[in-house]
């Protein structure tokens, strides 16, 4: 079911158990082919998802993904032991996407603390494939920074603190992007249905 309430439920892909093993990192530093293949196979979807949410273009997202892996391999020596590899990787992904999307607007003006979104559910008769398609299409039509925050927080299950570390944005700005992104998605998805289909 797709619905928008305080928990804003989406299909979640958890990366909490995807931390790279220290030995694999050591081998990547030595440019070991098998370790590099493991890096790519493990994180290619992880990187591509955020790149696509920000670029809203498949080819550009693929280009960003390739650039990220080049940078990760080139700068793997700067990764600090004990840090979360996924946070470091996502920081590189986010910054690479922003540098690629130089035309992306700056932060929107922030308002005072906003109330959580509470809306009625969208019909649960949709097939899962339709749900994914509608969400993907809707995400392509909201501002890239809102889409990035929604992806990191709800789909990748990163904390507000981790998103702050990755983006450098204040937590208040992240909350605002999440709030506005939820509202924008709700409006876009509700347009897909006639009034009689929405409860």
Secondary structure, DSSP 8 states (H G I E B T S, - for coil): --B-STT--------TT----HHHHHHHHTT-HHHHHHHHHHHHHHHHHHHHHHH--HHHHHHHHHHHHHHHHHTGGG--TTS-HHHHHHHHHHHHHHHH-TTS-------S--------B--TTS-HHHHHHHHHHHHTTS-HHHHHHHIIIIIS---HHHHHHHH---HHHHHHHHHHHHHHHHHHHHTTS-GGG--
